[in-house]
Amino acid sequence: MAKMHSRARGRARSKKPFKKKKNIWIRYKAKEIELLVVKLAKEGNSSSKIGIVLRDSYGIPDVQFLTKKKINQILDENKLLPEVPDHLMNLIKKKDLIKKHLEKNRQDKAALRGLKLTDAKIHRLTKYYKKKKKIPENWKSDDVKIGHVS
């Protein structure tokens, strides 16, 4: 099936191993992994960044398999979950960057199309999160204050 905003087909990407087993080189217990997740979250990392750090620095390939909880569930239990989900915040930052680009380059039609597509993604995701009650019903993406965007 074609992706929504492109002509590309398929889902080419790396796959996780089919058989789930605890590898002998993993030296962390489930409670230690949860403490690492909490520590990394308190340092200001997003849940996706936490997963990358655990994989690359600590050698923990899959938090969910080892702890029986997702990273967001661990953050939610410790009340460290951000009020705006990570991927929605990333889309809002992307929209802000495109707007800044369009202020300087008014004739950039490709960027204008990218802004419309990003707006559509934000709208769909916002609708989903309102239905799942992850964000308030009166929430608007324009209300989010973005700090330093680099």
Backbone torsions as a table, in degrees:
resi	resn	phi	psi	omega
1	MET	NA	140.5	-178.9
2	ALA	-72.7	147.3	177.2
3	LYS	-73.9	163.1	-168.8
4	MET	-66.4	-44.4	-173.1
5	HIS	-111.5	22.8	177.9
6	SER	-151.8	173.2	178.6
7	ARG	-91.5	2.0	-175.7
8	ALA	-67.9	148.6	178.0
9	ARG	-122.9	155.7	173.8
10	GLY	85.7	176.2	-178.2
11	ARG	-135.4	64.9	-178.9
12	ALA	-74.0	119.4	176.6
13	ARG	-170.0	170.9	179.8
14	SER	-73.3	149.4	-178.7
15	LYS	-112.7	149.5	174.7
16	LYS	-76.0	154.0	179.9
17	PRO	-59.8	145.0	-177.9
18	PHE	-69.8	-46.2	-179.2
19	LYS	-85.7	126.2	178.5
20	LYS	-96.5	121.6	174.9
21	LYS	-151.8	152.3	179.2
22	LYS	-79.6	121.3	179.8
23	ASN	-75.0	150.5	-175.5
24	ILE	-70.7	-21.3	-177.6
25	TRP	-83.3	-4.9	176.9
26	ILE	-84.0	116.9	-175.5
27	ARG	-104.6	5.7	-177.6
28	TYR	-99.5	140.8	174.6
29	LYS	-88.7	166.9	-176.7
30	ALA	-59.9	-42.5	-179.0
31	LYS	-65.7	-37.7	178.0
32	GLU	-65.4	-38.2	178.9
33	ILE	-65.6	-41.2	177.8
34	GLU	-62.0	-40.5	177.8
35	LEU	-64.9	-37.3	176.6
36	LEU	-64.4	-42.0	179.3
37	VAL	-61.6	-44.7	179.9
38	VAL	-63.9	-43.2	179.8
39	LYS	-61.5	-44.5	-179.6
40	LEU	-67.6	-34.0	178.3
41	ALA	-68.6	-37.6	179.1
42	LYS	-68.3	-22.5	175.6
43	GLU	-77.5	-6.8	176.0
44	GLY	100.3	15.8	179.6
45	ASN	-85.3	147.1	175.1
46	SER	-78.8	169.3	-177.0
47	SER	-65.4	-36.1	177.6
48	SER	-68.2	-38.8	177.1
49	LYS	-65.6	-37.3	177.7
50	ILE	-61.5	-44.5	178.6
51	GLY	-60.9	-40.9	180.0
52	ILE	-66.9	-42.7	180.0
53	VAL	-64.9	-42.8	179.2
54	LEU	-63.4	-38.6	179.6
55	ARG	-69.4	-48.0	-172.2
56	ASP	-81.6	-40.1	-174.5
57	SER	-93.7	-34.7	-174.7
58	TYR	-106.0	-8.6	178.6
59	GLY	72.3	29.9	179.1
60	ILE	-102.4	105.6	-172.4
61	PRO	-74.1	-34.1	-174.1
62	ASP	-147.9	106.0	-178.1
63	VAL	-65.3	-40.9	-175.5
64	GLN	-64.3	-39.1	179.8
65	PHE	-68.3	-39.4	-175.7
66	LEU	-79.3	-33.8	-176.4
67	THR	-104.5	-10.6	-175.5
68	LYS	64.8	19.1	177.3
69	LYS	-140.2	148.3	173.2
70	LYS	-80.0	163.1	-178.9
71	ILE	-60.7	-41.9	179.9
72	ASN	-65.1	-32.7	176.4
73	GLN	-66.4	-40.4	177.8
74	ILE	-63.9	-43.0	179.1
75	LEU	-65.5	-37.6	179.5
76	ASP	-66.0	-40.6	178.3
77	GLU	-62.6	-33.7	-179.3
78	ASN	-96.7	9.5	177.4
79	LYS	56.5	42.9	178.6
80	LEU	-115.2	6.0	-178.4
81	LEU	-73.6	130.1	179.6
82	PRO	-67.7	155.6	-178.0
83	GLU	-71.0	-27.3	175.4
84	VAL	-109.3	123.4	-179.6
85	PRO	-57.8	152.8	-172.3
86	ASP	-58.3	-49.8	-174.0
87	HIS	-70.9	-27.8	174.1
88	LEU	-69.2	-40.1	178.0
89	MET	-65.0	-38.6	178.3
90	ASN	-63.9	-38.7	177.3
91	LEU	-65.9	-37.4	179.2
92	ILE	-67.0	-39.5	176.5
93	LYS	-64.4	-40.2	178.5
94	LYS	-62.6	-42.0	178.4
95	LYS	-61.5	-41.2	179.7
96	ASP	-64.1	-41.9	178.5
97	LEU	-64.4	-40.8	179.4
98	ILE	-65.7	-39.6	178.3
99	LYS	-62.5	-42.3	178.2
100	LYS	-63.5	-38.9	178.4
101	HIS	-64.9	-40.7	-178.5
102	LEU	-70.4	-24.2	175.7
103	GLU	-64.5	-36.7	179.7
104	LYS	-84.4	-34.5	-174.2
105	ASN	-121.6	79.9	-173.9
106	ARG	-67.2	-24.1	-176.4
107	GLN	-92.3	6.0	-177.9
108	ASP	-77.8	93.9	-176.1
109	LYS	-71.2	-32.9	178.9
110	ALA	-65.3	-39.3	177.7
111	ALA	-68.1	-36.0	177.4
112	LEU	-63.1	-41.4	176.5
113	ARG	-65.3	-40.6	177.2
114	GLY	-61.0	-36.9	177.5
115	LEU	-64.9	-42.9	178.8
116	LYS	-63.9	-41.8	179.8
117	LEU	-66.1	-40.3	178.9
118	THR	-66.1	-40.1	175.4
119	ASP	-59.4	-42.0	180.0
120	ALA	-64.1	-41.0	178.4
121	LYS	-64.1	-42.7	178.6
122	ILE	-61.8	-42.7	-179.4
123	HIS	-62.6	-45.7	-179.8
124	ARG	-64.1	-43.3	-179.2
125	LEU	-67.5	-38.3	177.8
126	THR	-63.4	-42.6	178.5
127	LYS	-60.7	-41.9	179.3
128	TYR	-63.7	-46.4	-177.5
129	TYR	-69.2	-31.3	175.1
130	LYS	-67.3	-38.8	178.9
131	LYS	-66.6	-36.8	179.2
132	LYS	-85.0	-0.8	178.9
133	LYS	60.5	36.7	174.7
134	LYS	-88.3	-25.1	175.4
135	ILE	-130.4	156.0	-178.4
136	PRO	-65.0	156.2	-178.2
137	GLU	-63.6	-30.6	-177.4
138	ASN	-94.8	13.6	-178.2
139	TRP	-71.0	138.3	176.0
140	LYS	-130.2	145.3	-178.3
141	SER	-69.6	-21.4	179.4
142	ASP	-71.8	-20.0	-178.7
143	ASP	-77.0	-16.6	-175.6
144	VAL	-75.3	128.3	177.3
145	LYS	-92.9	124.8	179.9
146	ILE	-103.0	129.9	178.6
147	GLY	-73.3	-141.8	-179.8
148	HIS	-71.0	120.7	178.6
149	VAL	-104.4	120.4	-179.9
150	SER	-117.1	NA	NA
